[in-house]
Amino acid sequence: MADETTDNGTAPAAPHPVPQVHAVAGHAAPVPPAEPNPTRWGRVDEEGTVYVTTPDGERKVGVWQAGTPDEGLVHYARRFDDLRTEVELLETRLGSGAGDPKHALSTATQLRDSLAEAAVVGDLPALGARIEQVITHAEAALATAKQEREKARSAAVARKQALAEEAETLAAESTQWKAAGDRLRAILDEWKTVKGVDRKTDDELWKRFSKAREGFNRRRGSHFAELDKQRAGAKARKEELITEAESLVDSTDWGPTAGRYKDLMAEWKAAGRAPKDTDDALWQRFRGAQDQFFARRSAAFSERDAEFAGNAAKKEELLAEAEKIDPAANLDAAKAHLRRIQDQWDEIGKVPRERIRELDGRLKTVQDKVKSAEDSKWRRTDPEAQARAAQFRERVEQFEAQAEKARAAGDERRAKKADEQAAQWREWMETAENAIADR
C-alpha cells in the first residue's frame, strides 16, 4: 500500500524514530540510514513519488514531500529495517526455543502476505526468503512440539494406566490394609500430577481408578467390621475366663489349680484379641488373678519347705542315734531302740523331696542291720531248719520236673514259669542250707 505525506507536508510517524538531523551550513544533514545504499533498492522521482525495486520491476510505495529525496529513501529504508528487525527477532526466539512456534508462524505468515504491499525500501527478495525460513522453522518446531506433546500424552496415558492397574490389583488382592491404603493415597497424589491426557481417555482411566479405590474401601470396611465382630466375641470369652480365674484365686488345691490356670492361659490365647481399648485392661485383670494365686502358692511352698527342712534336721538327729545301735551286743534292746526311733521318724513328717531317698536309705541300712542280726539268730535257734531245707529241696526238684515235662510237651510258657519257680525255691533252699552250715 502506497504511503502518503500528511496535509502539512511532513512524513507520517515511523515505527522507529526518524534519525535526528543536524544543521550544517544552514542545511539539514541526515544520519546515514540503516541500509548503506538505499538507492540500490529504490528511488524518489522529481514529484516525490517513492519506488522500491522488485524482481518484477519498480513498485510505488509512497510519496515523499517533507524533505530531500535522500531523506525520503532513508525514511522508507528505516521502515524496511523495522520489518527486518521483527524477522530477526522471530528467528532468535525460535532458535533459542523461547518463542512460541505457533505465534511465530502466524506473525511470519502475516509478514510474508503483507510484504508485496509493504511501504518500505530494501532487499525485499532477501527479506522474503528469510521470512520463508522462519515459516519453515516454525512449522518444523510446531511438528516437533506436536510429536513431543503426543509422546508426553502417550507417556501420561501409560502412567495412568499403570496406576489404575496397580490400584485394581491392590483392590482385588491386598490384605495389607494400612500399606495398601497409604499406597492408594500416594497413587491419587501422583495421579493429580500427571498431565496431558485427553479428556475422554482421562475420564475412562479415572473411572477405573475410582472404582478400584471404592472396591478396596468396601473390602477393607467389611474386613474391619468382621474383625470388630470377632473382637467383641473375644472380649466376651475373655471376660468369662477372667471370672473363672478370679474364682480360683483363694484355692489351696495347688496342683490341680495351677494346671487349670495353665489351661486358662491356652484358652486366653485361642480367644484372639479383644478391642484395642479394652484388651490390655482385660489382660491385666486375668494376669492379676494368676499372679495372686501363684504368689499365695509360692508363699505356702516357702513355708512348707522351711517346715520340711526342719523335719530333715530332726531326722538327721534320729539317724545319728540309730546308726549307733549295736544288735550284736543286745538284739532285743536294739530292736526296741529301733522301734522307738521309727515311731519318732513317722511323727516328724515329710522332708524336702530331694532328701527323701538319702534319709530313708540311711534308716533302712540300720533296719537291715537289725533284721540281719535277727534272722541270723533265728536260723541258729530254729529246730526245723533242716526240715525246711529239705522241703525247699523237694520243691526245687518238683518244679524242675514240671519244667522238664512241659518242655517235652512243647509248652515253653509253662516250662519257663516252672523254671522261675524252681529258681526261687532254689534260692530259698541255698539260704536255708547256708544258715545250717553257719551254725
Beta strands, then each sheet from edge to edge (+ up, - down):
strand 1: 22-24
strand 2: 27-29
strand 3: 42-44
strand 4: 49-54
strand 5: 57-63
sheet 1: 1+ 2-
sheet 2: 3+ 4- 5+
end
